[in-house]
Amino acid sequence: MKTALAFSGGKDSWACLWLNIDRLNLITVIWVNTGKNYPELLATVEKARALCPNFVELVVDRDGQNAHHGLPADVVPVNWTRQGQEFTESKSVTVQPYTLCCFENIGANLHRFCKEQGFTHLIRGQRSDETHKSTARNGSVVDGIEYVQPIENWTEEQVLDFVAKRMPLPDHFQFKHSSMDCYDCTAYVKESGDRISYMKRHHPGLYSQYEARKQALNIAIHLALET
């Protein structure tokens, strides 16, 4: 059995890491680096890196993916997608489903690496009470890799209590999206209010980059509704 642990830097992946703290020498911890991380997230990643004898950082080209497929969105006007523009006309803004953005930049790269390295088991911090989660469950086998999801039946409160007994909780662990993979993500609008407000107060430079992308996306959606 060759085991990896998917680490995002958020509270759930930290819970998985602490659950396996006594056997980290037998586990490869994998972090997918989008290049768009908050400083707070990078600080937690460095703490994890120091704990893990086998820590792998996968650097991905998120900017390149967005340049081709567009801004991630919860509501996607078809004619503004890459495929839609092939049937209509070129637009000043290209839009993609947030599912495609997350999958191509994080999920697919993580899975590809695990396959290439021959991992048979992948520990993931997915909970059943999350609003956004994959259909895979603890014990599911995807392309020959068995998913191990030890906190699947935990609540968010249980996760925070467990982690708090082992490390000081960073402020952003209270956010719905505590992994904070991309500061300029224009999707997950309903769940990102706390994160955006925090960024506006504490990281105005990052917020300005987010706001520029969000305004461009809003214009595209409004134009699509008018036509």
Backbone hydrogen bonds in HBPLUS format (Angstrom, degrees):
<---DONOR---> <-ACCEPTOR-->    atom                        ^
c    i                          cat <-CA-CA->   ^        H-A-AA   ^      H-
h    n   atom  resd res      DA  || num        DHA   H-A  angle D-A-AA Bond
n    s   type  num  typ     dist DA aas  dist angle  dist       angle   num
A0120-THR N   A0002-LYS O   2.80 MM 118  5.25 147.7  1.90 137.5 148.1     1
A0121-HIS N   A0002-LYS O   3.14 MM 119  6.24 155.5  2.20 152.6 149.7     2
A0028-THR N   A0003-THR O   3.15 MM  25  6.55 163.9  2.17 143.8 147.6     3
A0004-ALA N   A0121-HIS O   2.92 MM 117  6.30 155.5  1.98 149.1 156.2     4
A0123-ILE N   A0004-ALA O   2.79 MM 119  6.17 168.1  1.80 152.1 153.8     5
A0005-LEU N   A0028-THR O   2.84 MM  23  6.17 147.9  1.95 149.5 150.2     6
A0030-ILE N   A0005-LEU O   2.85 MM  25  6.02 169.7  1.86 161.1 163.6     7
A0006-ALA N   A0123-ILE O   2.93 MM 117  6.13 165.6  1.95 170.1 169.3     8
A0007-PHE N   A0030-ILE O   2.80 MM  23  5.62 172.3  1.81 157.1 155.0     9
A0014-TRP N   A0010-GLY O   3.04 MM   4  6.22 148.3  2.14 148.7 158.6    10
A0015-ALA N   A0011-LYS O   2.96 MM   4  6.19 147.0  2.07 141.2 149.7    11
A0016-CYS N   A0012-ASP O   3.11 MM   4  6.47 156.0  2.17 145.2 150.9    12
A0017-LEU N   A0013-SER O   2.94 MM   4  6.18 150.5  2.03 140.3 148.7    13
A0018-TRP N   A0014-TRP O   2.91 MM   4  6.18 163.8  1.93 154.9 158.0    14
A0019-LEU N   A0015-ALA O   2.96 MM   4  6.17 150.7  2.05 146.1 154.6    15
A0020-ASN N   A0017-LEU O   3.07 MM   3  5.25 136.8  2.26  99.5 111.6    16
A0021-ILE N   A0018-TRP O   3.28 MM   3  4.84 169.6  2.29 103.6 103.6    17
A0023-ARG N   A0020-ASN O   3.00 MM   3  5.58 163.8  2.03 120.0 125.4    18
A0026-LEU N   A0023-ARG O   2.90 MM   3  5.53 160.8  1.93 117.0 123.5    19
A0027-ILE N   A0024-LEU O   3.17 MM   3  4.93 161.5  2.21  99.6 105.3    20
A0029-VAL N   A0054-ASN O   2.79 MM  25  6.15 156.0  1.85 168.7 173.0    21
A0056-VAL N   A0029-VAL O   2.76 MM  27  6.08 168.9  1.78 168.7 170.9    22
A0031-TRP N   A0056-VAL O   2.89 MM  25  6.25 167.0  1.90 169.5 173.6    23
A0058-LEU N   A0031-TRP O   2.80 MM  27  6.09 166.4  1.82 156.1 160.9    24
A0033-ASN N   A0058-LEU O   2.66 MM  25  5.71 157.1  1.71 145.5 153.8    25
A0060-VAL N   A0033-ASN O   3.10 MM  27  6.21 165.9  2.12 159.9 158.2    26
A0183-TYR N   A0036-LYS O   2.83 MM 147  5.81 152.7  1.90 154.7 161.6    27
A0041-LEU N   A0038-TYR O   3.04 MM   3  5.19 122.5  2.39 100.4 114.7    28
A0042-LEU N   A0038-TYR O   3.07 MM   4  6.43 160.4  2.10 155.5 160.8    29
A0043-ALA N   A0039-PRO O   3.01 MM   4  6.28 145.9  2.13 145.4 154.3    30
A0044-THR N   A0040-GLU O   3.29 MM   4  6.62 151.5  2.37 141.3 147.2    31
A0045-VAL N   A0041-LEU O   2.97 MM   4  6.27 151.4  2.06 150.0 158.9    32
A0046-GLU N   A0042-LEU O   2.99 MM   4  6.23 155.7  2.05 146.4 151.8    33
A0047-LYS N   A0043-ALA O   3.18 MM   4  6.43 148.1  2.29 138.8 147.1    34
A0048-ALA N   A0044-THR O   3.04 MM   4  6.32 154.9  2.10 144.7 150.9    35
A0049-ARG N   A0045-VAL O   2.79 MM   4  6.08 158.4  1.84 152.2 159.0    36
A0050-ALA N   A0046-GLU O   3.11 MM   4  6.28 149.6  2.20 141.8 148.0    37
A0051-LEU N   A0048-ALA O   2.92 MM   3  5.11 133.9  2.14 101.7 115.2    38
A0052-CYS N   A0048-ALA O   3.06 MM   4  6.23 135.8  2.26 151.9 164.4    39
A0065-GLN N   A0061-ASP O   3.06 MM   4  6.38 156.4  2.12 149.3 155.7    40
A0066-ASN N   A0062-ARG O   2.92 MM   4  6.16 163.3  1.95 153.5 157.7    41
A0067-ALA N   A0063-ASP O   2.84 MM   4  5.98 148.8  1.93 143.6 152.8    42
A0068-HIS N   A0064-GLY O   3.18 MM   4  6.40 143.3  2.32 140.5 148.5    43
A0069-HIS N   A0065-GLN O   2.84 MM   4  6.00 177.0  1.84 161.2 161.9    44
A0070-GLY N   A0066-ASN O   2.68 MM   4  4.62 141.2  1.83 122.8 132.2    45
A0071-LEU N   A0094-THR O   2.79 MM  23  6.30 147.5  1.89 150.9 142.4    46
A0096-GLN N   A0071-LEU O   2.91 MM  25  5.77 165.6  1.93 138.9 138.5    47
A0073-ALA N   A0096-GLN O   2.96 MM  23  6.20 134.2  2.18 157.2 171.1    48
A0098-TYR N   A0073-ALA O   3.20 MM  25  5.20 142.3  2.35 143.8 136.8    49
A0080-TRP N   A0077-PRO O   2.90 MM   3  5.53 158.1  1.95 121.2 128.6    50
A0081-THR N   A0078-VAL O   3.05 MM   3  5.44 168.0  2.06 116.0 119.5    51
A0095-VAL N   A0080-TRP O   2.79 MM  15  5.51 158.3  1.84 131.2 136.9    52
A0085-GLN N   A0081-THR O   3.05 MM   4  6.15 151.9  2.13 147.2 152.5    53
A0086-GLU N   A0083-GLN O   3.06 MM   3  5.30 139.0  2.23 101.8 113.6    54
A0087-PHE N   A0084-GLY O   3.07 MM   3  5.35 146.7  2.18 104.0 113.6    55
A0088-THR N   A0084-GLY O   3.11 MM   4  6.33 124.3  2.43 138.8 154.2    56
A0100-LEU N   A0097-PRO O   3.04 MM   3  5.47 130.1  2.30 108.0 119.4    57
A0101-CYS N   A0097-PRO O   3.32 MM   4  6.74 160.1  2.36 150.8 155.9    58
A0102-CYS N   A0098-TYR O   2.96 MM   4  6.17 174.0  1.96 157.6 158.3    59
A0103-PHE N   A0099-THR O   2.98 MM   4  5.98 157.6  2.03 139.3 146.5    60
A0104-GLU N   A0100-LEU O   2.90 MM   4  5.92 173.1  1.90 153.2 155.5    61
A0105-ASN N   A0101-CYS O   3.06 MM   4  5.99 159.3  2.10 146.5 152.7    62
A0106-ILE N   A0102-CYS O   2.89 MM   4  5.53 154.5  1.95 139.5 147.2    63
A0107-GLY N   A0102-CYS O   3.21 MM   5  6.55 151.7  2.29 141.4 147.1    64
A0108-ALA N   A0103-PHE O   2.62 MM   5  5.49 174.8  1.62 158.0 157.5    65
A0110-LEU N   A0106-ILE O   2.95 MM   4  6.08 161.2  1.99 159.6 165.2    66
A0111-HIS N   A0107-GLY O   2.95 MM   4  6.12 166.8  1.96 152.8 156.6    67
A0112-ARG N   A0108-ALA O   2.88 MM   4  5.94 161.8  1.91 147.2 152.8    68
A0113-PHE N   A0109-ASN O   3.08 MM   4  6.16 161.7  2.11 143.1 147.8    69
A0114-CYS N   A0110-LEU O   3.04 MM   4  6.29 161.9  2.07 150.0 155.0    70
A0115-LYS N   A0111-HIS O   2.95 MM   4  6.21 158.1  2.00 152.8 158.4    71
A0116-GLU N   A0112-ARG O   2.92 MM   4  6.13 165.7  1.94 153.3 157.3    72
A0117-GLN N   A0113-PHE O   2.93 MM   4  6.08 150.4  2.02 150.2 157.8    73
A0119-PHE N   A0114-CYS O   2.98 MM   5  5.21 158.5  2.02 154.5 155.0    74
A0118-GLY N   A0115-LYS O   3.18 MM   3  5.16 156.1  2.24 100.8 108.1    75
A0146-GLU N   A0120-THR O   2.86 MM  26  6.16 168.5  1.87 148.5 144.4    76
A0122-LEU N   A0146-GLU O   2.86 MM  24  6.19 157.6  1.91 158.2 160.5    77
A0148-VAL N   A0122-LEU O   2.85 MM  26  5.82 170.1  1.86 139.1 141.5    78
A0124-ARG N   A0148-VAL O   2.85 MM  24  6.15 155.3  1.91 153.5 158.9    79
A0130-GLU N   A0127-ARG O   3.33 MM   3  5.67 165.4  2.36 110.6 113.0    80
A0128-SER N   A0152-GLU O   2.78 MM  24  5.45 165.2  1.80 152.3 148.3    81
A0140-SER N   A0137-ARG O   2.80 MM   3  5.37 164.2  1.82 144.7 145.2    82
A0139-GLY N   A0147-TYR O   2.80 MM   8  5.42 170.2  1.81 167.7 169.1    83
A0147-TYR N   A0140-SER O   2.78 MM   7  5.49 166.9  1.79 168.4 173.0    84
A0142-VAL N   A0145-ILE O   2.83 MM   3  5.18 161.5  1.86 149.1 144.6    85
A0145-ILE N   A0142-VAL O   2.98 MM   3  5.18 162.5  2.01 111.7 117.4    86
A0152-GLU N   A0149-GLN O   3.20 MM   3  5.44 155.7  2.26 120.8 119.6    87
A0154-TRP N   A0151-ILE O   3.03 MM   3  5.09 165.7  2.05 111.4 115.3    88
A0159-VAL N   A0155-THR O   3.05 MM   4  6.38 154.2  2.12 150.2 157.1    89
A0160-LEU N   A0156-GLU O   2.99 MM   4  6.29 166.0  2.01 155.9 158.5    90
A0161-ASP N   A0157-GLU O   2.95 MM   4  6.12 160.8  1.99 149.8 155.3    91
A0162-PHE N   A0158-GLN O   2.96 MM   4  6.06 159.4  2.01 144.9 150.6    92
A0163-VAL N   A0159-VAL O   2.95 MM   4  6.17 169.1  1.96 157.6 160.1    93
A0164-ALA N   A0160-LEU O   2.89 MM   4  5.87 156.7  1.94 145.8 152.9    94
A0166-ARG N   A0163-VAL O   2.88 MM   3  5.33 159.7  1.92 116.2 122.9    95
A0167-MET N   A0163-VAL O   3.04 MM   4  6.23 130.3  2.30 153.4 167.8    96
A0173-PHE N   A0170-PRO O   3.07 MM   3  5.67 164.7  2.10 118.1 123.0    97
A0174-GLN N   A0171-ASP O   3.22 MM   3  6.17 171.5  2.22 124.3 126.8    98
A0175-PHE N   A0172-HIS O   3.05 MM   3  5.34 159.0  2.10 107.6 114.3    99
A0185-CYS N   A0182-CYS O   3.30 MM   3  5.41 159.7  2.34 113.9 112.1   100
A0191-GLU N   A0188-TYR O   3.16 MM   3  5.47 125.1  2.47 103.7 117.1   101
A0192-SER N   A0188-TYR O   3.03 MM   4  5.93 118.4  2.43 148.5 165.1   102
A0192-SER N   A0189-VAL O   3.29 MM   3  5.22 152.9  2.37 100.6 108.4   103
A0196-ILE N   A0192-SER O   2.87 MM   4  6.04 163.9  1.90 163.0 167.1   104
A0197-SER N   A0193-GLY O   3.03 MM   4  6.13 164.2  2.06 149.0 153.3   105
A0198-TYR N   A0194-ASP O   3.06 MM   4  6.15 156.3  2.11 143.0 149.6   106
A0199-MET N   A0195-ARG O   2.95 MM   4  6.15 158.2  1.99 145.9 152.0   107
A0200-LYS N   A0196-ILE O   2.91 MM   4  6.13 156.4  1.97 149.8 156.0   108
A0201-ARG N   A0197-SER O   3.18 MM   4  6.41 150.3  2.27 142.9 149.7   109
A0202-HIS N   A0198-TYR O   2.88 MM   4  6.01 169.3  1.89 159.7 162.8   110
A0203-HIS N   A0199-MET O   2.72 MM   4  4.87 150.4  1.81 132.5 140.3   111
A0206-LEU N   A0203-HIS O   3.09 MM   3  5.44 118.9  2.47 108.0 121.7   112
A0207-TYR N   A0203-HIS O   2.91 MM   4  6.16 158.3  1.96 155.3 162.5   113
A0208-SER N   A0204-PRO O   2.98 MM   4  6.11 149.6  2.07 142.3 148.3   114
A0209-GLN N   A0206-LEU O   3.16 MM   3  5.28 123.3  2.50  97.2 110.9   115
A0210-TYR N   A0206-LEU O   3.05 MM   4  6.42 158.6  2.10 150.5 156.6   116
A0211-GLU N   A0207-TYR O   2.77 MM   4  5.98 165.5  1.79 157.7 161.7   117
A0212-ALA N   A0208-SER O   3.11 MM   4  6.18 153.6  2.18 139.3 145.1   118
A0213-ARG N   A0209-GLN O   3.33 MM   4  6.57 160.3  2.37 144.2 148.6   119
A0214-LYS N   A0210-TYR O   2.85 MM   4  6.10 158.8  1.90 154.9 162.1   120
A0215-GLN N   A0211-GLU O   2.89 MM   4  6.00 159.1  1.94 149.0 153.7   121
A0216-ALA N   A0212-ALA O   3.18 MM   4  6.35 156.8  2.24 140.6 146.7   122
A0217-LEU N   A0213-ARG O   2.98 MM   4  6.23 155.2  2.04 147.6 154.4   123
A0218-ASN N   A0214-LYS O   2.87 MM   4  6.09 160.2  1.90 150.6 156.1   124
A0219-ILE N   A0215-GLN O   3.02 MM   4  6.22 157.3  2.07 148.7 153.8   125
A0220-ALA N   A0216-ALA O   3.19 MM   4  6.42 158.4  2.24 143.7 149.1   126
A0221-ILE N   A0217-LEU O   3.00 MM   4  6.31 161.4  2.03 155.7 160.4   127
A0222-HIS N   A0218-ASN O   2.95 MM   4  6.13 161.7  1.98 150.2 155.3   128
A0223-LEU N   A0219-ILE O   2.91 MM   4  6.08 159.3  1.95 150.4 156.2   129
A0224-ALA N   A0220-ALA O   2.98 MM   4  6.16 152.3  2.05 144.1 151.9   130
A0225-LEU N   A0221-ILE O   3.06 MM   4  6.32 147.3  2.17 145.1 153.2   131
A0226-GLU N   A0222-HIS O   3.16 MM   4  6.37 132.6  2.39 139.1 151.1   132
A0226-GLU N   A0223-LEU O   3.17 MM   3  5.14 133.7  2.40  94.2 106.9   133
